[in-house]
Amino acid sequence: MNAVITVLGKDNVGILAKVSNECANVGVNIIEVTQSVLQGMFAMIMFVDITECTVPFAHLVDTLTEKGEQMGVKVHVMHEDIFNAMHKI
């Protein structure tokens, strides 16, 4: 099972490190990541494997949302099935 994690907000040091550390702490494997900084705004999309995640998906969502709030950025976690359903033509 996979999920998509997006992070948006004002750029500051350590955003990628803090989000990836939270993922590693619960067994979430980062498959692919892309990030950009545009005029001081940070944008990142991560595609992650949640098969070995040691916590319920809802807990992962809450943890990453809270971590984002602490960093002053918006973190959104979406299960791949929901992502695919939303983007079907």
Buried (B, 14 or more C-beta within 10 A) or exposed (E): EBBBBBBBBEBEEEBBEBBBEBBEEBBBEBEEBEEEEEEEEBBBBBBBBBEEBEBEEEEBBEBBBEBBEEBEBEBEBBBBEEEEEEEEE
